[in-house]
Amino acid sequence: MTEFSVLAPSKVLHIRNLPEECNEMDLRTMSSQFGEVHRVLLMSRKHQALVEFNSLEDSARMLESSEASPIRLGTRVLVAQYSNKPEIS
């Protein structure tokens, strides 16, 4: 387990190191390969986002995948961890 996955499991993942040109559709498309995405909150100035999946299994699938093999968006390798939020409100 990496230092980025020590938080309790959550349906919400905190994604960091997003490219400058990233938009919500990019995140939805990339994340949907791991499960059904419920909400996305893009914080573009910080190069971060919160992605809420419909199930804990889907968020765990994306997190496990990112730990096994880097997930890239554009030229950047994304950093994912469980969020401390149970849902995006």
Residue pairs with C-beta under 8 A, 6 or more apart in sequence:
1 67
2 67
4 79
4 80
4 81
5 63
5 67
5 81
5 82
6 81
7 81
7 82
7 83
7 84
8 82
9 56
9 59
9 60
9 82
10 56
10 59
10 82
10 83
10 84
10 85
10 86
11 38
11 52
11 53
11 54
11 55
11 56
11 58
11 59
11 86
11 87
12 50
12 51
12 52
12 53
12 59
12 82
12 83
12 85
12 86
12 87
12 88
13 31
13 50
13 51
13 53
13 59
13 62
13 63
13 80
13 81
13 82
13 83
14 48
14 49
14 50
14 80
14 81
14 82
14 83
15 27
15 48
15 49
15 50
15 51
15 78
15 79
15 80
16 47
16 48
16 78
16 79
16 80
16 81
17 47
17 76
17 77
17 78
17 79
18 27
18 42
18 44
18 47
18 48
18 49
18 73
18 76
18 78
19 47
19 73
19 74
19 75
19 76
20 44
20 47
21 74
22 42
22 44
22 47
22 49
22 73
22 74
23 42
24 40
24 42
26 73
27 40
27 42
27 49
27 51
27 73
28 37
28 40
30 71
30 73
31 37
31 40
31 51
31 53
31 62
34 53
34 58
34 59
34 61
34 62
34 65
35 53
35 54
35 55
35 57
35 58
35 59
35 61
35 62
36 53
36 54
36 55
36 58
37 51
37 52
37 53
37 54
38 52
38 53
38 54
38 88
39 50
39 51
39 52
39 87
39 88
40 49
40 50
40 51
40 52
40 88
41 49
41 50
41 88
42 49
43 49
43 50
50 83
50 85
50 88
51 59
51 62
52 87
52 88
53 59
53 62
59 82
62 71
62 80
63 80
63 81
63 82
65 71
66 78
66 79
66 80
70 77
70 78
71 77
71 78
71 80
72 78
